[in-house]
Each structure stands twice: as structure tokens, then as C-alpha cells.
Amino acid sequence: MIPRSILIVSAALALFAATAFATDWYVATNGDDAWSGKLPTPNADSTDGPFASLIRARNAVRTAKAAGDGSAVTVLVRAGLYELPSGLKFEAPDSGTTEAPVVWRAFEKEKVTLIGGRALTHWDPWKDGILQTDVRAQGLRGVVFKQLFFAGKRQILARYPNYDPQNPYGGGWAYADGEMWPMYADKEGEDRHTLLVKPQDWRHWARPEEAEIFVFPRYNWWNDILRVKSVDESQHTITTAKDGSYAMRANDRYYVQGTLEELDAPGEWYLDRQTWILYFKPPAPIDSAPVYAPMTRDILTVENVNYLTLRGFTLECAEGSAVTLNKSNHCRVTACTVRNVGDFSGTGIVVREGTDNGVVGCDISETGSNGVSLSGGDRPTLTSAGNFVDNCYIHHVGVFYKQGVGVGLSGVGQRVSHCLIHDTPRFAIQFGGNNHVIEFNHLRHLALETEDVGATYCGGRDWLTPRGTVIRYNFIHDVLGYGWNGKWTSPYFAWGIYLDDNSGGVDVIGNIVARCGRSCLHGHSARDCRVENNIFIEGGLRQWEFNGWTTKTHFWETTLPQMEKGYDSVANLPAWKNLRGMDVPPDKIPDSEGRVMSGDIFTKNIIAWKNPEAKALNVVAFNPERNQFDRNLYWHDGLPLKTGQHKAGKVIGGNLAPNFGFHEGEPDKLPKDWQWQIHTPASVAKLVEDKGERVLQIDAAFNHEKKRDNYPIVVSREVELKPGASYRLRARVRSDQAGGKAGLMVQFYLPPKDGQPGHFWASGPSDVKPTTEWQNVEMAFSIPAKGEKGWHEQMKNFRVRVDWPAEQGSLLVGDIALEETEALDEWQAWQALGDQHSIIADPKFLAPEKDDYRLAPDSPAWALGFQRIPVEEMGPYASPDRASWPIVEAEGAREHPAGQ
């Protein structure tokens, strides 16, 4: 790794080399396009001086190059505001070379603003503080602009409910009417274009077809903006002109925008597309600042250009992007300020394809979608594009599209480094493709408006993404998440580093991740990933989790063809043969139990938290023989560790289950010492023989007419168990149909009596997923001791319980055993899976209350092989290529967004 000081000196030398022998041109607001453009100011008699327009300067440079001028070129733009309502395009003739680059830059220490819009003037009073102007008279008849800017800030398209500046994330919403429905359960007959409105939120508009619905549908992952097709007041429904991403369900939050009737708050505006009158209620006197409407899609477009630098500009007011680099190479956007650009799909700076293009030292904010997007590289050969974002300050992105991120990466070999990113609706950095590097960034206060989210995010349903990517030495904290959990709430359902949907081959090294809504790290069936030398602090519900798929998981079943196609497309290509985990095709991955997550290494990490209710970890469908989790340091502030693992120790007693082999009882009747607890009208449970063994058969009899107690439950007679003691419950199970879910547990039940409340407790875990083949299942648990959660003074006699809530098929159960065992706590149960060298110890952070997680010299983590994390390198750094220094951070989230 090259030291930062050398990089800064190298950049300065490169800048000197690029300008020492340059041909200089000048542009100024007091210039004239008829002049030579060779003077920085007008001469004494105003016969020569700088150009007046950037277009004239571009054309002059083209002409000089076409005439054979091979020198380096610098175009220096003097202070002022330059309107570019049609944008400015650079093409191949505007290229430089390695020896003679082309640089467009703001004059030293002068502010140059490039604005992609037109100023709107001639305002007259209308009513209630609302002003109006005729845009036809200003040459804008038929120009439908979707944004308006005043005093350098984006204004609000008239809406209901009004925007709430005191609660910008949780306030200002209406909520869809209807029957609440589980988010992940499909609903028969629902469509994706109907919104049911609560009576109190019904509005009347003269032109409903002009209105748009801004809505977070169903999953709360992102939003849609949908034009209204029709309204039906009798049914309180709004029908949109096209389908949204998902169905609009009860309690989904939304607002309606774009009608004159809703113009009632300062900062709101509305454009009448019949009269071409613009209405605006300014938040300050109209003569205090200009009003601008964007006219161009992109302000600066660079296409098929080499060795061009854009430096020191402020760019704002565009429907699309401030700068787009298309199929260009060795170009730079340096020390620029980008703000107030982009609609639903508009990104601040876009790099499409090309190689060695950099966005350096820029301040980027208030973008419609992403702050920066990078693509390029060749996937079959894994040839890197080498495009990068470095030393940038990016915040308040995703104004219109809540999937908008700080930086989005695709293709091969992009880099994001030394950036500060905060106040995003969803991810700070989202990446697809391969071989990216995400390093030395400071990512904070993220995921403010969505759920199921992370600071960094990737998915791997094609089997290839995002292999070869490295996430290292980043400081990530306060990843909140926002969603419905009985009420709209935050923090909620958010991770620091999110390796989703079979993400493969990622290295997560040396990061510090603190205060996340759910967990610091989530490997969602991630595979072949290496998580090493990280510090995870206050992860939320649990500190890290790896939750795998099985071959019965919906995701595996539906995406396996896609994964096989992806694997087959590169399996024989030389570049892919050395990538970790690419030696086995997807269909050969599942183990004997159908578990697919494998090849993950989690080692030499420090995990520390104080929340007494939070778990250390969570694993699902986890095969410890195919994943290595060891040599980590855990510290729960002196409290016991919860791992969710329950494992029985040595058996210290006989089988306590009544009639455990079902040897007693008549065929086709319940076994002796077993009885119904819940008996639905069609319930049948009986003794049968299966290959010479007596087993209990329970036939499915789900009763849809009842909301509870609606499926068969069979229990044993009572058996005395000891509070505080540990037990193992095991059985053989199978079903004649795959796909059902059963329950096997021990329970205590005390019914209410004489006005005294009852009490219920059941052991867990209790879920059983039987297959059509006999399988052995086992659950370990402890009876609550006095003072523990779930304990009751009358807890003495318990029952073994079998549930069969399936819609169809029969459950068969045999060889039930209930045995007292030696106690293993959850940490011991976890270590029994193979984690033999992790320790529980105070890591001895220097000042964790100040987010200083450096380690004291005598920290026990050093003995595990933990390496120093270069915290001083994280985040932006002082450089001549910074738009501003020191960075003055914008106001943003410091507390959780309030909800409904």
C-alpha cells in the first residue's frame, strides 16, 4: 500500500507536469466569445480577453488540436455562474494524451458554478403567499420540468401530507388502508396498481391524472413514483397508470404530489401544464435569491474522451447527472461540488465503462438517486476497469429513489476509498460484479428510510457476484434501518456489512462496525467469504449472523438454474479458475442434510457489546465441518453469552418420556399415557406399525374456521422435571409428504383459576421439518430456574408435546426419549460445534465511549493473532485535490427517525 503522503506529492507533481507547458485558455462572465480567450481578464481597451462561454472555449481547443497543437491544454474558468441549459458535451476531439492532458478548471480560489437550468423571473402575487409566473413568456411552453430550486435548495412539489422538516424521515406520510397482511406472505388476487385510501386522507383534485403517488410498497425496500390513472371516491381507491414494484398494502406509507390543490406550504410549487403558469410559495422573499428550473438531462457529458480533467467546479440543477463519463479513459473529476441534481434515476456523477477514470475529492449531495455510479471492466477475463472514487464527501443522496446509494459499483475492478458517506435512505455502497475494493471509508448514519438493508450490500444469485471483492479498513457505524414492527420504528432490520443471497468470495478484513439495527454482519447463505481481524460493537439483536439456505429453501429452488447458468458461463475460463470456491458447481454444493452454505471463515475478530438481551451470534442451516469459525474474542461486559445453540451434555438419567417406545396401547388408538391437547373435528391420531416398529401417526386436520387451537396437538401424561436442570428431547420422525412443519417440545401449563393468571412455558427450539425418510431429531434445553425468564413457582410437572399444523399428510413419530443431561450453557454448546480457541475476555479498548477502538498493549486479542487496524487512515484526507478542507459536515441524522 502506497503511503498517503506520497500519493499527495505525486498528485501535485502530476498537476505541475500537466500545466507547466500548457496552452492556456480563459473563460469569464465578463468575457466575449469574439475575443481570443488567451487573456484572464479583458485588456485595457476591451478589445481582447477571455471567452464568455464554455462552449466557445471547447470549440477553440478543438480547432487548435485539429491544427496540430499537441501541447497540454488548460482552460481556466473565472468566478461566476454559467448557465448550461443544453449541457456541454466533450467528445473524442477534446481528448488529451499522457504527455499532454486537457484540464478544465476553476481559476485558483474562485468559485465557478455550472448550472444546467434557466432562471425563472417575473413573479406576481396569486393568493395566500403563493406567487405565479408565465413560463410561456420565458420561452418554456411545453417544457415539463419536475424540479425547482430556490436559494440553492430543491423545493417541494405540492403534496399531501405536507413535508415535515422537523421529522423528515418519519413524518409527512399517509398510510394505506386495508387489512394488515404478513409482509412475506402472498395474497391472492392483489395487484400492483391499486392504493386503498383511508377516509380521512381522501382528497379532491380537478386533474387527478396529474397526480403522482410516492409510495414504499409491501417490502419497504425502496419506493415507486407512480402517475395516477383514475380515482374512485366510492371505493376510496386510486389506480395508477402502471404497476409498481410490488403491491401497495395496508399501512404502506405514501404521499400524493403534483396537484394545485395541495399547494399550501412554504417551499411548495406546481406547474400547470395547460396554462403554463408556474405557482410557487417561496420560503423567503422571492427577490432574495434566484429561482431555477433544470433544462438539461446532464450538465457535462464526456464521451469517448481520454486524459481529460474537470476540476474545481460547482455543478447543480439538472434532471439527470452533473457529469457523465461514457467509454472514456484516464479522465478525472476532481475537487468538484455536485449538488441538487437528478430525478428518480439521476446520479451525481456517472462513469460508464472505460478505464482508469477517477472521481477525486468531490463533495456530492442532494442527488435524485446515487451519489456516484461506476461500471466497466470485462467479466469473462476479469480485466479490471480501474475506475475509482477517492477522498469524496457524499451525503443526503436518494432524494427521489430510495434505493439510491452513496456509491454504486458494477463490472470488474472498481474502487471506493477514503470517502465519508452519511445520511442515505438505503446503502452507503452497493456492489455487483467482481474484484472491487472498498477501503478506508467512514460510513455513518445510514439506512434511514428502508429495512432489510446494510451499509455495504451485495447479492450473489448468479453464483459469480461479488467474488474477488475486498471490504477492508472501513469505519461503519449507526446503520439504523426503518420499518414496521407493530409501529413504524428505528433502529430496525439493518446490518453493517450485508452479504446477501449467496454472495461468494468476499474478504471482510480490518473493519470497525458499531451500532447496527440488527447485526454488524450478515452472511445470508454467503459462501467462500473470509471475515478476519474486524471489530464488531453493539450489533443490535445479535453481533453477527450467518444464516444459510437448504435445498428446500425457496431462494435455492428458484435461483439454482440461474446459479448454474452463471457458473457454466465462466467455468472453463482461465481467469476464473483461481477464484476461491469456483472449483465446485452449484448443484454439487449441498451437504447430506441439504445445507448449502460452506467455505466461510470467521476468525481473529473482536466482538463486544453490553445489551444484556442481545445474542453473540446467530447461525441457521450451518454445517460447522464446512465453515471455520474460531480464534475470536467475545466480550459481553462480563455477562454470559447467548449463542442460540443448545446442546446436551452427558446423560445422567434414564428415559423419562412416558411409554417412550409406544409399546403399550391398542392399534389405531392413542398410545397409553398419551392424549389429545387440541382435537379438531377431523383429527386422527393412532398407533401404527412401520417396518415392525410401533409409532404414533397424526393425520393433518387443520381447522380454518378457528383462528387459534386449530390443528392437532398430542401430549404425554405429566412427568416431573427439575427447575434449573438440563434435558435432551429426541425422536425419530417422518412424514408421508414433504414440506410440512411439526413441533416437538416439553411444556408446562397452568390454567387461570380464581382470578389468578395462568402460566405457559415451552422448550425451544421446537420446530421439526420432517421429510419422507426417517430422521433423528434432537433438542437440548433447560427448565427455567427460580428468577429466570419463564420460571413459575408451581413449575414441577411437564408434558411432552407433538404438534402437526400441516394442511395435509400424516406425521409419524417414534422412539421418543426425554433424558436429563449435564448442563452446557449456550457458549459451551457453540464451542462444541468446533469453535475451540475463541475466548471470552475484555478486549481493552482505549476509549470506546469516544468510538476509539484501538487496543491497549496488554489486550488479549494480540495473542489470538489480531493485527492493528490503521484507524488514522479511515475517511477523507487533506489534499490539494479536495473540494473543501476541513470538511464541514452537513446536518443529518444523529438520532433514530421517529415513526407514525
Secondary structure, 3 states (H helix, E strand, C coil): CCCHHHHHHHHHHHHHHHHHCEEEEEECCCCCCCCCCCCCCCCCCCCCCCECCHHHHHHHHHHHHHCCCCCEEEEEECCEEEECCCCEEECHHHCCCCCCCEEEEECCCCCEEEECEEEECCCEEEECCEEEEECHHHCCCCCCCCCCEECCEECEECEECCCCCCCCCCCCCEECCCCCCCCCCCCCCCCCCEEECCHHHCCCCCCHHHCEEEECCCCCCCCEEEEEEEEECCCCEEEECCCCCCCCCCCCEEEEECCHHHCCCCCEEEECCCCCEEEECCCCCHHHCCEEEECCCCCEEEECCECEEEECEEEEEECCCCEEEECCECCEEECCEEEEECCCCCCCEEEECCECCEEECCEEEEECCCCEEECCCECCCCECCCCEEECCEEECCCCCCCCCCCEEECCECCEEECCEEECCCCCCEEECCECCEEECCEEEEECCCCCCEEEEEEECCCCCCCCCCEEECCEEEEECCCEECCCEECCCCEEEEEEECCCECCEEECCEEEEECCEEEEEECCECCEEECCEEECCCCEEEEEECCECCCHHHHHHHHHHHHHHHHHCCCHHHCCCCCCCCCHHHCCCCCCECCCCCEEECCEEECCCCCCEEEEEECCCCCCCEEECCEEECCCCCCCCCCCCCCCEEEEECCCCCCCCCCCECCCCCCEEEEECCCCCEEEEEEECCEEEEEEECCCCCCCCCCCCCEEEECCEECCCCCEEEEEEEEEECCCCCCEEEEEEEEECCECCECCEEEECCCCEECCCCCCEEEEEEEECCCCCCCCCCCCCCEEEEEEECCCCCCEEEEEEEEEEEECCCCHHHHHHCCCCCCCEECCCCEEEHHHCEEEECCCCCCHHHCCCCCCHHHCCCCCCCCCCCCCCCCCCCCCCCCCCC
